[in-house]
Amino acid sequence: MIPRERLLTACRRGIPDRVPYAFSFTSYVQEVFERETGAKDMAEYFELDMRHVGAKPTAKQTDFSCYFADLDLPADARIDEWGTCEVPPEGDDPKTAHFRHRISPLRNATALREVEEFPFPDLDADYRYQGLAEEVAAIKTRGLAAMGGVGFSTFDFSWLVRGIDGLMMDMVADPEMATAVMDRVVAILRQSIRRQVEAGIDIVIWGEDVGTERAMMMSPSTWRRWIKPRFRSMIEVAKTANPDVITWYHSCGNVEAIIPDLIEIGVEVLNPIQPEAMDPARIKRLYGDRLALWGSVSVQRTMPFGTPDDVRAEVRERIETVGKGGGFVLAPAHVLEPEVPWANILAFVEAAREHGRYG
């Protein structure tokens, strides 16, 4: 099979020639990779089956300073196009550089007018998708799958703008405020999704963390009231643009309570099956006939603190259980952090190649 066919077969719950594998790095691990290999592109070096695309950077210049006038921000603070301020950690330790504290622009808002007047990003603007169809076509010409999407989704972008405390309180005590924020966010994301799917991406990805290691961070009924219908509307936009596009959903933590709901609204691939929160083999047994699984290798225990043999053993166990009958993409349960030894990354790839053949 060519790589694109392999990945799409797995994502459609079929049995490819071998289990596809995927992973990503923090900036520190990227530096280790470059030093160890002399290469720059990890997807090329490790022969991953997919490449990622998305909207171009914004050209919109928005002054968000009025939303942080009450704070004494450090000089290296950065404000993104959503108005969210990112403050890097103190010190120069490269291992912690990717950990950033986020401050929400509408954290102090008390009136709907403040949401209505807030300068949301131009993620739906035409210029941000110029050339995307050609980029996707070039990826497919190489026999690779093209993955795009919006990264964060309904819940995450909403709390980044409103503040996690504020949004959670709004959903209970001020439904008009919660509706105003979430509807504006979803309207923008729907347009971005439509444009990317129309450009030809194979897999559209969303991520919104609604789980902790023990349970969901909100009740399932709250999720069904606030998140489910909005997320369903985004899936409908994607499937209207291309019924064959694959819908891929990420949430860390234990989200088993809503897996049937995700299947109902059209999610086809679930990521990352965090093994500290959900038993990957059990999730496969319960839902593998309706849902492909992507992930399942521990980034809290095995990848950072295990030996290369531990990594090989976990990879083999996941392939034999979660990969049984197809419908599985092997991956760490999140980005590989600085604590992950280079030898363990090599062990992951070697074991995936050694044990991942079907038949």
Secondary structure, DSSP 8 states (H G I E B T S, - for coil): --HHHHHHHHHTT---SB--B---B-HHHHHHHHHHHS-S-HHHHTT-SEEE------------GGGGTTS---TT-EE-TTS-EEE--SS--GGGTT--EEE-TTTT--SHHHHHTS----TT-GGGGTTHHHHHHHHHHTT-EEEEEEEE-HHHHHHHHH-HHHHHHHHHH-HHHHHHHHHHHHHHHHHHHHHHHHTT-SEEEEE---B-SSSBSS-HHHHHHHTHHHHHHHHHHHHHH-TT-EEEEE--S--GGGHHHHHHHT--EEE---TTTS-HHHHHHHHTTT-EEEEEE-TTTHHHHS-HHHHHHHHHHHHHHTTTTS-EEEEESS-B-TTS-HHHHHHHHHHHHHH-B--
